[in-house]
Amino acid sequence: MHVTLYMAMSVNGFIADNDDNEDFLSHDGWDAFVELAEKAGVFMIGRKTYEVVLEKYKDYGFMDVNADRIIVTSDENFTSPDNFRVVHSPKEAVQLAESLGHKQALLTGGATLNSAFMEDDLINDVILNVEPAIVGQGKSLFAPSNFARRLLFKSVDNRGDGILQLHYEVGEVLG
Ligand SMILES: NC(=O)c1ccc[n+]([C@@H]2O[C@H](COP(=O)([O-])OP(=O)(O)OC[C@H]3O[C@@H](n4cnc5c(N)ncnc54)[C@H](OP(=O)(O)O)[C@@H]3O)[C@@H](O)[C@H]2O)c1
């Protein structure tokens, strides 16, 4: 299984503000997610991201994405109302994606789940939409965690409006 992490972020690495608003990011962040999720055929998100999008971004329909959908939560009683599959760890998410016949899967946040995947060494490459904004505080690409990895540059794509899409392969463990 090949897992790609995709996220949109400010130049200084924030993916949302402290109230989970992403209004400093453009619609291209969502468009790029849909492109990559449909290419992979399956995407995986944290329970919090699922709830934030449902609550704050009603126009951004996860159900419109033509891909399998997986939510990760530690809550054994969590039930999803709309055709998501629910698992309880990053490893289980990857195993489920494999069992559905996928060879690639897209991980798309949030910060906590990204770190959990990185700690379990489950991310093969990273695609970042770097948006022309800087914000003073908020949620980072990764929640605080104990990993350090080299990234190997693959490409950069100018998506217009000052948005650069960076693509890296995850390399050796550092330190
Ligand atoms: N800019 C972007 O591209 C982008 C993309 C996605 C999200 N976001 C933003 O990111 C923010 C959400 O990030 P977040 O860090 O607060 O939450 P999150 O990573 O979306 O979800 C965290 C939750 O996922 C579950 N989880 C995480 N690791 C787990 C593990 N190892 N095992 C089992 N369950 C696990 C837990 O759910 P339970 O508590 O239910 O156990 C945890 O509370 C929101 O503001 C969202 O808008 C931005």
Ligand as a Chemical Component Dictionary entry (heavy atoms), coordinates in Angstrom:
data_LIG
# 
_chem_comp.id                   LIG 
_chem_comp.type                 NON-POLYMER 
_chem_comp.pdbx_formal_charge   0 
_chem_comp.three_letter_code    LIG 
# 
loop_
_chem_comp_atom.comp_id 
_chem_comp_atom.atom_id 
_chem_comp_atom.alt_atom_id 
_chem_comp_atom.type_symbol 
_chem_comp_atom.charge 
_chem_comp_atom.model_Cartn_x 
_chem_comp_atom.model_Cartn_y 
_chem_comp_atom.model_Cartn_z 
_chem_comp_atom.pdbx_ordinal 
LIG N1  N1  N 0  -5.715  22.428 5.634  1  
LIG C1  C1  C 0  -5.965  21.149 5.406  2  
LIG O1  O1  O 0  -5.575  20.581 4.373  3  
LIG C2  C2  C 0  -6.714  20.370 6.435  4  
LIG C3  C3  C 0  -7.037  19.036 6.168  5  
LIG C4  C4  C 0  -7.681  18.295 7.167  6  
LIG C5  C5  C 0  -7.983  18.886 8.389  7  
LIG N2  N2  N 1  -7.653  20.174 8.589  8  
LIG C6  C6  C 0  -7.948  20.802 9.893  9  
LIG O2  O2  O 0  -7.330  20.028 10.920 10 
LIG C7  C7  C 0  -8.075  20.237 12.111 11 
LIG C8  C8  C 0  -8.334  18.894 12.764 12 
LIG O3  O3  O 0  -7.114  18.335 13.184 13 
LIG P1  P1  P 0  -7.020  17.669 14.625 14 
LIG O4  O4  O 0  -5.601  17.347 14.854 15 
LIG O5  O5  O -1 -7.717  18.532 15.606 16 
LIG O6  O6  O 0  -7.934  16.367 14.475 17 
LIG P2  P2  P 0  -7.880  15.099 13.468 18 
LIG O7  O7  O 0  -6.479  14.641 13.294 19 
LIG O8  O8  O 0  -8.701  15.386 12.274 20 
LIG O9  O9  O 0  -8.705  14.049 14.324 21 
LIG C9  C9  C 0  -8.226  13.672 15.579 22 
LIG C10 C10 C 0  -9.012  12.479 16.023 23 
LIG O10 O10 O 0  -8.750  11.369 15.167 24 
LIG C11 C11 C 0  -8.721  10.186 15.921 25 
LIG N3  N3  N 0  -7.376  9.642  15.932 26 
LIG C12 C12 C 0  -6.206  10.270 15.683 27 
LIG N4  N4  N 0  -5.170  9.442  15.820 28 
LIG C13 C13 C 0  -5.708  8.236  16.180 29 
LIG C14 C14 C 0  -5.152  6.963  16.473 30 
LIG N5  N5  N 0  -3.816  6.743  16.458 31 
LIG N6  N6  N 0  -5.996  5.956  16.803 32 
LIG C15 C15 C 0  -7.346  6.147  16.849 33 
LIG N7  N7  N 0  -7.922  7.344  16.577 34 
LIG C16 C16 C 0  -7.108  8.368  16.254 35 
LIG C17 C17 C 0  -9.141  10.581 17.338 36 
LIG O11 O11 O 0  -10.560 10.554 17.345 37 
LIG P3  P3  P 0  -11.385 10.331 18.717 38 
LIG O12 O12 O 0  -11.185 11.536 19.545 39 
LIG O13 O13 O 0  -12.817 10.194 18.231 40 
LIG O14 O14 O 0  -10.865 9.078  19.336 41 
LIG C18 C18 C 0  -8.636  11.996 17.406 42 
LIG O15 O15 O 0  -9.256  12.779 18.415 43 
LIG C19 C19 C 0  -9.356  20.952 11.747 44 
LIG O16 O16 O 0  -9.203  22.329 12.061 45 
LIG C20 C20 C 0  -9.417  20.769 10.260 46 
LIG O17 O17 O 0  -10.129 21.816 9.657  47 
LIG C21 C21 C 0  -7.022  20.935 7.655  48 
# 
loop_
_chem_comp_bond.comp_id 
_chem_comp_bond.atom_id_1 
_chem_comp_bond.atom_id_2 
_chem_comp_bond.value_order 
_chem_comp_bond.pdbx_ordinal 
LIG N1  C1  SING 1  
LIG C1  O1  DOUB 2  
LIG C1  C2  SING 3  
LIG C2  C3  SING 4  
LIG C2  C21 DOUB 5  
LIG C3  C4  DOUB 6  
LIG C4  C5  SING 7  
LIG C5  N2  DOUB 8  
LIG N2  C6  SING 9  
LIG N2  C21 SING 10 
LIG C6  O2  SING 11 
LIG C6  C20 SING 12 
LIG O2  C7  SING 13 
LIG C7  C8  SING 14 
LIG C7  C19 SING 15 
LIG C8  O3  SING 16 
LIG O3  P1  SING 17 
LIG P1  O4  DOUB 18 
LIG P1  O5  SING 19 
LIG P1  O6  SING 20 
LIG O6  P2  SING 21 
LIG P2  O7  DOUB 22 
LIG P2  O8  SING 23 
LIG P2  O9  SING 24 
LIG O9  C9  SING 25 
LIG C9  C10 SING 26 
LIG C10 O10 SING 27 
LIG C10 C18 SING 28 
LIG O10 C11 SING 29 
LIG C11 N3  SING 30 
LIG C11 C17 SING 31 
LIG N3  C12 SING 32 
LIG N3  C16 SING 33 
LIG C12 N4  DOUB 34 
LIG N4  C13 SING 35 
LIG C13 C14 SING 36 
LIG C13 C16 DOUB 37 
LIG C14 N5  SING 38 
LIG C14 N6  DOUB 39 
LIG N6  C15 SING 40 
LIG C15 N7  DOUB 41 
LIG N7  C16 SING 42 
LIG C17 O11 SING 43 
LIG C17 C18 SING 44 
LIG O11 P3  SING 45 
LIG P3  O12 DOUB 46 
LIG P3  O13 SING 47 
LIG P3  O14 SING 48 
LIG C18 O15 SING 49 
LIG C19 O16 SING 50 
LIG C19 C20 SING 51 
LIG C20 O17 SING 52 
# 
